[in-house]
Amino acid sequence: MATGAEGKTAAKRRVVTAALACLAAMLVPAAARATHEATEPSDGTVASFIMVDPPREPPHFQFFDAGGRTLTLADFRGKVLLLNLWATWCPPCIREMPALDRLQAKLGKEDFLIVPISLDREGRPVVEAFYQGLGLRHLGMYLDPTLAIGAAFPTDVLPANFLVDRQGRVVGYLRSYADWEAPEAEAMIRRLIALPAPGE
């Protein structure tokens, strides 16, 4: 049973979560959300991933790591990537990030990397505080405060997940959260890792 202090903390958390949900609803127009839900339905499982056949190389874009270094997807070529677009004000992102952190710890070796790109305009300070608050220790910190990625990937729905093969091509996407701790999620990633690297 929660103490008085714990109850107050839980109540405050619920108020903050509700406020964040309202903010997210205001930032994404209702018409856009309705269109997305009708054309890209998701039940929160990796079975909802839409596979891209043939795979497509995305337009060039730049983003930054925590140290301010400019990066592109080409810097990760040779690895299977899970590109995750998210923001600290997005309630489903808050739900998803700890599971992604655990997935990175489990599978993230030389062949696989999760690249969570924050679209927070405030940049590193808010993202760093978010990581610390949730105890995220295995995910790298990547930033796009100018939303430059919008030229290559849709950013009207967050979180958005894109699978990128070793050649830098998008092979699947899910513009929704996913249950990354489900066995099917790990199996999907392992299938991509098992595919030959370029030149093999």
PyMOL commands that set and color helices and strands:
alter all, ss='L'
color gray80, all
select helices_A, chain A and resi 4-27+30-39+46-48+73-76+91-107+124-134+148-151+183-194
alter helices_A, ss='H'
color red, helices_A
select strands_A, chain A and resi 50-56+63-65+70-71+80-86+112-118+142-143+160-164+170-174
alter strands_A, ss='S'
color yellow, strands_A
deselect
rebuild
show_as cartoon
